[in-house]
Amino acid sequence: MTVLVTGGGGFLAAWIIRRLLARGRAVRVFDQAENRRLLHLIVGPAADQVEWLRGDIARAEDVRAAAAGTSAIIHMAGVLTPFCAENPVRGAEINLIGTLQVFEAARALGHRKVIYTSSAGVYGPDDGHSPLPHTHYGAFKLACEGAARAYYADHGISSIGFRPFVVYGPGRESGGSAGPSLAARAAAWGEAYTIPFSGASGLVYVDDVAAAYEAALLREIDGAHVVNMSGIPTSNERVIEIIRGMVPDARLSIAGPPLTILPDLDIGNIATILPGVLQTSVEDGLAATVAFYRTHAKPNA
């Protein structure tokens, strides 16, 4: 089985690829540029086993060429909230049109399933149960979910779309909600850091998310499903308290408004669709992140 991972240069994709390689799967990455830095950081030398193709996720011919000869697609390519706010049209091309191109490639190749990435950003600041996004990013992701349902209704292509809340852990370096991960890294490296948002959020450890994608790949599914990975609601004050339990002199602080999503998202039906999904405690997840960066020195240090 050769698995195509779009956006394979990203943080979460690296953890998914780590699991696929450990299972003996061949992996092909499709991304706009070849940058294996995060892949090497998370996977190690096995990152060199990964085939890498470059192209534009919004271009049909690029996506079909990348998907040719594969037996499954995990669609991770996308840009985050700040990019979509600054450039909504290009954000839509990448996040929405790109997802349509992936489903079109799957249809052309006869794939019966697509695993893709949605987001807890489909929810707004007032309701964690009924999707009502207040960002371009969330709006695009909600449209992707509707498209996935249409591809099942029209062409019988099943799918699972994941809505993780704040994914944290080794390698999380970008995006508006990367604060808990960057705080753990800063503490391990002896640096000061300010988490750029206040309040609480649902924290979900990255390898738990990767394990859920792996389970979705291996399981037979029927229908167009969307599952929440709401994580464990945790205040940033608690994040700092946990980190200081390991690094007492950590120079950490908090500033900025809360995230535009309620911290207590609906748990949803993930336990029914993917029973046995892992849930690492925040204490263990932050400990693993601090330990990782203690053994991975700051570049050029």
Contacts in CASP RR format, 6 or more apart in sequence:
PFRMAT RR
TARGET T0000
AUTHOR 0000-0000-0000
METHOD contacts of the structure
MODEL  1
MTVLVTGGGGFLAAWIIRRLLARGRAVRVFDQAENRRLLHLIVGPAADQV
EWLRGDIARAEDVRAAAAGTSAIIHMAGVLTPFCAENPVRGAEINLIGTL
QVFEAARALGHRKVIYTSSAGVYGPDDGHSPLPHTHYGAFKLACEGAARA
YYADHGISSIGFRPFVVYGPGRESGGSAGPSLAARAAAWGEAYTIPFSGA
SGLVYVDDVAAAYEAALLREIDGAHVVNMSGIPTSNERVIEIIRGMVPDA
RLSIAGPPLTILPDLDIGNIATILPGVLQTSVEDGLAATVAFYRTHAKPN
A
1 25 0 8 1.000
1 26 0 8 1.000
1 71 0 8 1.000
1 72 0 8 1.000
2 25 0 8 1.000
2 26 0 8 1.000
2 27 0 8 1.000
2 28 0 8 1.000
2 69 0 8 1.000
2 70 0 8 1.000
2 71 0 8 1.000
2 72 0 8 1.000
3 20 0 8 1.000
3 25 0 8 1.000
3 26 0 8 1.000
3 27 0 8 1.000
3 28 0 8 1.000
3 70 0 8 1.000
3 71 0 8 1.000
3 72 0 8 1.000
3 73 0 8 1.000
3 74 0 8 1.000
3 217 0 8 1.000
4 28 0 8 1.000
4 29 0 8 1.000
4 30 0 8 1.000
4 66 0 8 1.000
4 67 0 8 1.000
4 70 0 8 1.000
4 72 0 8 1.000
4 73 0 8 1.000
4 74 0 8 1.000
5 13 0 8 1.000
5 16 0 8 1.000
5 17 0 8 1.000
5 20 0 8 1.000
5 27 0 8 1.000
5 28 0 8 1.000
5 29 0 8 1.000
5 30 0 8 1.000
5 74 0 8 1.000
5 76 0 8 1.000
6 29 0 8 1.000
6 30 0 8 1.000
6 31 0 8 1.000
6 57 0 8 1.000
6 63 0 8 1.000
6 66 0 8 1.000
6 73 0 8 1.000
6 74 0 8 1.000
6 75 0 8 1.000
6 76 0 8 1.000
6 77 0 8 1.000
6 102 0 8 1.000
7 13 0 8 1.000
7 29 0 8 1.000
7 30 0 8 1.000
7 31 0 8 1.000
7 57 0 8 1.000
7 76 0 8 1.000
7 77 0 8 1.000
7 78 0 8 1.000
8 14 0 8 1.000
8 17 0 8 1.000
8 29 0 8 1.000
8 30 0 8 1.000
8 31 0 8 1.000
8 39 0 8 1.000
8 76 0 8 1.000
8 77 0 8 1.000
9 29 0 8 1.000
9 31 0 8 1.000
9 35 0 8 1.000
9 36 0 8 1.000
9 38 0 8 1.000
9 39 0 8 1.000
10 31 0 8 1.000
10 38 0 8 1.000
10 76 0 8 1.000
11 38 0 8 1.000
11 42 0 8 1.000
11 167 0 8 1.000
11 171 0 8 1.000
11 172 0 8 1.000
11 173 0 8 1.000
11 174 0 8 1.000
11 206 0 8 1.000
12 76 0 8 1.000
12 117 0 8 1.000
12 164 0 8 1.000
12 167 0 8 1.000
12 206 0 8 1.000
12 209 0 8 1.000
12 210 0 8 1.000
13 29 0 8 1.000
13 74 0 8 1.000
13 76 0 8 1.000
14 38 0 8 1.000
14 39 0 8 1.000
14 41 0 8 1.000
14 42 0 8 1.000
14 43 0 8 1.000
14 171 0 8 1.000
15 42 0 8 1.000
15 206 0 8 1.000
15 207 0 8 1.000
15 209 0 8 1.000
15 210 0 8 1.000
16 74 0 8 1.000
16 76 0 8 1.000
16 210 0 8 1.000
16 213 0 8 1.000
16 214 0 8 1.000
17 27 0 8 1.000
17 29 0 8 1.000
17 39 0 8 1.000
17 42 0 8 1.000
17 43 0 8 1.000
17 47 0 8 1.000
17 50 0 8 1.000
18 42 0 8 1.000
18 43 0 8 1.000
18 46 0 8 1.000
18 210 0 8 1.000
19 207 0 8 1.000
19 210 0 8 1.000
19 211 0 8 1.000
19 213 0 8 1.000
19 214 0 8 1.000
20 27 0 8 1.000
20 214 0 8 1.000
20 217 0 8 1.000
21 27 0 8 1.000
21 43 0 8 1.000
21 46 0 8 1.000
21 49 0 8 1.000
21 50 0 8 1.000
23 214 0 8 1.000
26 51 0 8 1.000
27 49 0 8 1.000
27 50 0 8 1.000
27 51 0 8 1.000
28 50 0 8 1.000
28 51 0 8 1.000
28 52 0 8 1.000
28 53 0 8 1.000
28 66 0 8 1.000
28 70 0 8 1.000
29 39 0 8 1.000
29 50 0 8 1.000
29 51 0 8 1.000
29 52 0 8 1.000
29 53 0 8 1.000
30 53 0 8 1.000
30 54 0 8 1.000
30 55 0 8 1.000
30 57 0 8 1.000
30 62 0 8 1.000
30 63 0 8 1.000
30 66 0 8 1.000
30 67 0 8 1.000
30 77 0 8 1.000
31 52 0 8 1.000
31 53 0 8 1.000
31 54 0 8 1.000
31 55 0 8 1.000
31 77 0 8 1.000
32 54 0 8 1.000
32 55 0 8 1.000
32 56 0 8 1.000
32 57 0 8 1.000
33 54 0 8 1.000
34 52 0 8 1.000
34 54 0 8 1.000
36 47 0 8 1.000
36 48 0 8 1.000
36 50 0 8 1.000
36 52 0 8 1.000
38 171 0 8 1.000
39 47 0 8 1.000
39 50 0 8 1.000
40 47 0 8 1.000
41 170 0 8 1.000
41 171 0 8 1.000
41 296 0 8 1.000
42 170 0 8 1.000
42 171 0 8 1.000
43 50 0 8 1.000
53 65 0 8 1.000
53 66 0 8 1.000
55 62 0 8 1.000
55 66 0 8 1.000
56 62 0 8 1.000
57 63 0 8 1.000
57 77 0 8 1.000
57 78 0 8 1.000
57 94 0 8 1.000
57 98 0 8 1.000
57 101 0 8 1.000
57 102 0 8 1.000
58 93 0 8 1.000
58 94 0 8 1.000
58 97 0 8 1.000
58 98 0 8 1.000
58 101 0 8 1.000
59 101 0 8 1.000
60 101 0 8 1.000
60 104 0 8 1.000
60 105 0 8 1.000
63 98 0 8 1.000
63 101 0 8 1.000
63 102 0 8 1.000
63 104 0 8 1.000
63 105 0 8 1.000
64 104 0 8 1.000
64 105 0 8 1.000
64 108 0 8 1.000
66 105 0 8 1.000
67 73 0 8 1.000
67 102 0 8 1.000
67 105 0 8 1.000
67 106 0 8 1.000
67 108 0 8 1.000
67 109 0 8 1.000
67 111 0 8 1.000
68 109 0 8 1.000
69 109 0 8 1.000
70 109 0 8 1.000
71 111 0 8 1.000
72 111 0 8 1.000
72 113 0 8 1.000
72 115 0 8 1.000
72 217 0 8 1.000
73 102 0 8 1.000
73 105 0 8 1.000
73 106 0 8 1.000
73 111 0 8 1.000
73 114 0 8 1.000
73 115 0 8 1.000
74 115 0 8 1.000
74 116 0 8 1.000
74 213 0 8 1.000
74 217 0 8 1.000
75 99 0 8 1.000
75 102 0 8 1.000
75 114 0 8 1.000
75 115 0 8 1.000
75 116 0 8 1.000
75 117 0 8 1.000
76 117 0 8 1.000
77 94 0 8 1.000
77 98 0 8 1.000
78 94 0 8 1.000
78 95 0 8 1.000
78 117 0 8 1.000
79 90 0 8 1.000
79 91 0 8 1.000
79 94 0 8 1.000
79 95 0 8 1.000
79 137 0 8 1.000
80 137 0 8 1.000
80 174 0 8 1.000
80 175 0 8 1.000
80 176 0 8 1.000
81 121 0 8 1.000
81 135 0 8 1.000
81 136 0 8 1.000
81 137 0 8 1.000
81 138 0 8 1.000
81 175 0 8 1.000
81 176 0 8 1.000
82 175 0 8 1.000
82 176 0 8 1.000
83 90 0 8 1.000
83 91 0 8 1.000
83 137 0 8 1.000
84 91 0 8 1.000
84 92 0 8 1.000
84 95 0 8 1.000
84 135 0 8 1.000
84 136 0 8 1.000
84 137 0 8 1.000
84 138 0 8 1.000
84 140 0 8 1.000
85 135 0 8 1.000
85 136 0 8 1.000
85 137 0 8 1.000
88 136 0 8 1.000
91 136 0 8 1.000
91 137 0 8 1.000
91 140 0 8 1.000
92 136 0 8 1.000
92 140 0 8 1.000
95 137 0 8 1.000
95 140 0 8 1.000
95 141 0 8 1.000
95 144 0 8 1.000
96 140 0 8 1.000
96 143 0 8 1.000
96 144 0 8 1.000
96 147 0 8 1.000
99 116 0 8 1.000
99 144 0 8 1.000
99 147 0 8 1.000
99 148 0 8 1.000
100 147 0 8 1.000
102 114 0 8 1.000
102 116 0 8 1.000
103 114 0 8 1.000
103 147 0 8 1.000
103 148 0 8 1.000
103 151 0 8 1.000
103 157 0 8 1.000
103 159 0 8 1.000
106 113 0 8 1.000
106 114 0 8 1.000
106 157 0 8 1.000
107 151 0 8 1.000
107 155 0 8 1.000
107 157 0 8 1.000
111 157 0 8 1.000
112 156 0 8 1.000
112 157 0 8 1.000
112 158 0 8 1.000
113 157 0 8 1.000
113 158 0 8 1.000
113 159 0 8 1.000
113 160 0 8 1.000
113 221 0 8 1.000
114 148 0 8 1.000
114 151 0 8 1.000
114 157 0 8 1.000
114 158 0 8 1.000
114 159 0 8 1.000
115 159 0 8 1.000
115 160 0 8 1.000
115 161 0 8 1.000
115 162 0 8 1.000
115 213 0 8 1.000
115 216 0 8 1.000
115 217 0 8 1.000
116 144 0 8 1.000
116 148 0 8 1.000
116 159 0 8 1.000
116 160 0 8 1.000
116 161 0 8 1.000
116 162 0 8 1.000
117 161 0 8 1.000
117 162 0 8 1.000
117 164 0 8 1.000
118 141 0 8 1.000
118 142 0 8 1.000
118 144 0 8 1.000
118 145 0 8 1.000
118 161 0 8 1.000
118 162 0 8 1.000
118 163 0 8 1.000
118 226 0 8 1.000
119 137 0 8 1.000
119 138 0 8 1.000
119 141 0 8 1.000
119 163 0 8 1.000
119 164 0 8 1.000
120 163 0 8 1.000
120 164 0 8 1.000
120 165 0 8 1.000
120 166 0 8 1.000
120 228 0 8 1.000
120 229 0 8 1.000
120 230 0 8 1.000
120 261 0 8 1.000
120 265 0 8 1.000
121 133 0 8 1.000
121 135 0 8 1.000
121 137 0 8 1.000
121 138 0 8 1.000
121 141 0 8 1.000
121 163 0 8 1.000
121 260 0 8 1.000
121 261 0 8 1.000
122 131 0 8 1.000
122 133 0 8 1.000
122 138 0 8 1.000
122 141 0 8 1.000
122 142 0 8 1.000
122 145 0 8 1.000
122 163 0 8 1.000
123 129 0 8 1.000
123 130 0 8 1.000
123 131 0 8 1.000
123 132 0 8 1.000
123 133 0 8 1.000
123 261 0 8 1.000
123 262 0 8 1.000
123 265 0 8 1.000
124 131 0 8 1.000
124 132 0 8 1.000
124 133 0 8 1.000
124 134 0 8 1.000
124 260 0 8 1.000
124 261 0 8 1.000
124 262 0 8 1.000
125 134 0 8 1.000
125 258 0 8 1.000
125 260 0 8 1.000
125 261 0 8 1.000
125 262 0 8 1.000
126 132 0 8 1.000
126 262 0 8 1.000
127 262 0 8 1.000
128 261 0 8 1.000
128 262 0 8 1.000
128 264 0 8 1.000
128 265 0 8 1.000
128 266 0 8 1.000
129 265 0 8 1.000
129 266 0 8 1.000
131 142 0 8 1.000
133 139 0 8 1.000
133 141 0 8 1.000
133 142 0 8 1.000
134 260 0 8 1.000
135 260 0 8 1.000
141 163 0 8 1.000
145 161 0 8 1.000
145 224 0 8 1.000
145 226 0 8 1.000
146 224 0 8 1.000
148 159 0 8 1.000
148 161 0 8 1.000
148 224 0 8 1.000
148 226 0 8 1.000
149 224 0 8 1.000
151 157 0 8 1.000
151 159 0 8 1.000
151 224 0 8 1.000
152 158 0 8 1.000
152 159 0 8 1.000
152 223 0 8 1.000
152 224 0 8 1.000
153 224 0 8 1.000
156 223 0 8 1.000
158 221 0 8 1.000
158 222 0 8 1.000
158 223 0 8 1.000
158 224 0 8 1.000
158 225 0 8 1.000
159 221 0 8 1.000
159 223 0 8 1.000
159 224 0 8 1.000
159 225 0 8 1.000
160 216 0 8 1.000
160 221 0 8 1.000
160 225 0 8 1.000
160 226 0 8 1.000
160 227 0 8 1.000
160 273 0 8 1.000
160 274 0 8 1.000
161 225 0 8 1.000
161 226 0 8 1.000
161 227 0 8 1.000
162 209 0 8 1.000
162 212 0 8 1.000
162 213 0 8 1.000
162 216 0 8 1.000
162 226 0 8 1.000
162 227 0 8 1.000
162 229 0 8 1.000
163 226 0 8 1.000
163 227 0 8 1.000
163 228 0 8 1.000
163 229 0 8 1.000
164 204 0 8 1.000
164 209 0 8 1.000
164 229 0 8 1.000
164 231 0 8 1.000
165 201 0 8 1.000
165 202 0 8 1.000
165 203 0 8 1.000
165 204 0 8 1.000
165 228 0 8 1.000
165 229 0 8 1.000
165 230 0 8 1.000
165 231 0 8 1.000
165 261 0 8 1.000
165 265 0 8 1.000
166 177 0 8 1.000
166 180 0 8 1.000
166 201 0 8 1.000
166 202 0 8 1.000
166 203 0 8 1.000
166 204 0 8 1.000
166 231 0 8 1.000
166 259 0 8 1.000
167 204 0 8 1.000
167 205 0 8 1.000
167 206 0 8 1.000
167 209 0 8 1.000
168 178 0 8 1.000
168 179 0 8 1.000
168 180 0 8 1.000
168 181 0 8 1.000
168 184 0 8 1.000
168 203 0 8 1.000
168 204 0 8 1.000
168 205 0 8 1.000
168 206 0 8 1.000
168 285 0 8 1.000
168 286 0 8 1.000
168 289 0 8 1.000
169 181 0 8 1.000
169 184 0 8 1.000
169 205 0 8 1.000
169 206 0 8 1.000
169 285 0 8 1.000
169 288 0 8 1.000
169 289 0 8 1.000
169 292 0 8 1.000
170 181 0 8 1.000
170 206 0 8 1.000
170 288 0 8 1.000
170 289 0 8 1.000
170 292 0 8 1.000
170 293 0 8 1.000
170 296 0 8 1.000
171 181 0 8 1.000
171 206 0 8 1.000
172 178 0 8 1.000
172 181 0 8 1.000
172 182 0 8 1.000
172 206 0 8 1.000
173 181 0 8 1.000
173 182 0 8 1.000
173 185 0 8 1.000
176 196 0 8 1.000
176 197 0 8 1.000
176 259 0 8 1.000
177 197 0 8 1.000
177 201 0 8 1.000
177 259 0 8 1.000
179 193 0 8 1.000
179 195 0 8 1.000
179 196 0 8 1.000
179 197 0 8 1.000
179 236 0 8 1.000
180 195 0 8 1.000
180 201 0 8 1.000
180 203 0 8 1.000
180 234 0 8 1.000
180 236 0 8 1.000
180 239 0 8 1.000
180 286 0 8 1.000
181 289 0 8 1.000
182 193 0 8 1.000
182 195 0 8 1.000
183 193 0 8 1.000
183 195 0 8 1.000
183 239 0 8 1.000
183 240 0 8 1.000
183 243 0 8 1.000
183 250 0 8 1.000
183 252 0 8 1.000
184 243 0 8 1.000
184 286 0 8 1.000
184 289 0 8 1.000
184 290 0 8 1.000
184 293 0 8 1.000
185 191 0 8 1.000
185 193 0 8 1.000
185 289 0 8 1.000
185 293 0 8 1.000
186 192 0 8 1.000
186 193 0 8 1.000
186 250 0 8 1.000
186 251 0 8 1.000
186 252 0 8 1.000
187 193 0 8 1.000
187 243 0 8 1.000
187 244 0 8 1.000
187 246 0 8 1.000
187 247 0 8 1.000
187 250 0 8 1.000
187 252 0 8 1.000
187 290 0 8 1.000
188 247 0 8 1.000
188 289 0 8 1.000
188 290 0 8 1.000
188 291 0 8 1.000
188 292 0 8 1.000
188 293 0 8 1.000
188 294 0 8 1.000
189 293 0 8 1.000
189 297 0 8 1.000
189 298 0 8 1.000
189 301 0 8 1.000
190 247 0 8 1.000
190 250 0 8 1.000
190 251 0 8 1.000
191 251 0 8 1.000
192 251 0 8 1.000
192 252 0 8 1.000
192 253 0 8 1.000
193 251 0 8 1.000
193 252 0 8 1.000
193 253 0 8 1.000
194 252 0 8 1.000
194 253 0 8 1.000
194 254 0 8 1.000
194 255 0 8 1.000
195 236 0 8 1.000
195 239 0 8 1.000
195 240 0 8 1.000
195 252 0 8 1.000
195 253 0 8 1.000
195 254 0 8 1.000
195 255 0 8 1.000
196 255 0 8 1.000
196 256 0 8 1.000
197 236 0 8 1.000
197 254 0 8 1.000
197 256 0 8 1.000
197 257 0 8 1.000
197 258 0 8 1.000
197 259 0 8 1.000
198 236 0 8 1.000
198 254 0 8 1.000
198 255 0 8 1.000
198 256 0 8 1.000
198 257 0 8 1.000
198 258 0 8 1.000
199 235 0 8 1.000
199 236 0 8 1.000
199 254 0 8 1.000
199 258 0 8 1.000
199 259 0 8 1.000
199 263 0 8 1.000
200 233 0 8 1.000
200 234 0 8 1.000
200 235 0 8 1.000
200 236 0 8 1.000
200 258 0 8 1.000
200 263 0 8 1.000
201 233 0 8 1.000
201 234 0 8 1.000
201 236 0 8 1.000
201 259 0 8 1.000
201 261 0 8 1.000
201 263 0 8 1.000
202 230 0 8 1.000
202 231 0 8 1.000
202 232 0 8 1.000
202 233 0 8 1.000
202 234 0 8 1.000
202 263 0 8 1.000
202 265 0 8 1.000
203 231 0 8 1.000
203 232 0 8 1.000
203 233 0 8 1.000
203 234 0 8 1.000
203 239 0 8 1.000
203 282 0 8 1.000
204 229 0 8 1.000
204 230 0 8 1.000
204 231 0 8 1.000
204 232 0 8 1.000
204 279 0 8 1.000
205 278 0 8 1.000
205 280 0 8 1.000
205 282 0 8 1.000
205 284 0 8 1.000
205 285 0 8 1.000
205 288 0 8 1.000
207 278 0 8 1.000
207 280 0 8 1.000
208 229 0 8 1.000
208 277 0 8 1.000
208 278 0 8 1.000
208 279 0 8 1.000
208 280 0 8 1.000
209 229 0 8 1.000
211 277 0 8 1.000
211 278 0 8 1.000
212 227 0 8 1.000
212 229 0 8 1.000
212 270 0 8 1.000
212 274 0 8 1.000
212 277 0 8 1.000
212 278 0 8 1.000
215 274 0 8 1.000
215 276 0 8 1.000
215 277 0 8 1.000
216 274 0 8 1.000
219 274 0 8 1.000
221 273 0 8 1.000
225 269 0 8 1.000
225 273 0 8 1.000
227 268 0 8 1.000
227 269 0 8 1.000
227 270 0 8 1.000
227 273 0 8 1.000
227 274 0 8 1.000
228 265 0 8 1.000
228 266 0 8 1.000
228 267 0 8 1.000
228 268 0 8 1.000
228 270 0 8 1.000
229 270 0 8 1.000
229 277 0 8 1.000
230 264 0 8 1.000
230 265 0 8 1.000
230 266 0 8 1.000
230 267 0 8 1.000
230 268 0 8 1.000
231 265 0 8 1.000
231 279 0 8 1.000
232 279 0 8 1.000
232 281 0 8 1.000
232 282 0 8 1.000
233 263 0 8 1.000
233 264 0 8 1.000
234 263 0 8 1.000
234 282 0 8 1.000
236 254 0 8 1.000
237 254 0 8 1.000
238 282 0 8 1.000
239 282 0 8 1.000
239 286 0 8 1.000
240 250 0 8 1.000
240 252 0 8 1.000
240 253 0 8 1.000
240 254 0 8 1.000
242 282 0 8 1.000
242 283 0 8 1.000
242 286 0 8 1.000
242 287 0 8 1.000
243 250 0 8 1.000
243 252 0 8 1.000
243 286 0 8 1.000
243 290 0 8 1.000
244 250 0 8 1.000
244 252 0 8 1.000
246 286 0 8 1.000
246 287 0 8 1.000
246 290 0 8 1.000
247 290 0 8 1.000
270 277 0 8 1.000
271 277 0 8 1.000
280 288 0 8 1.000
END
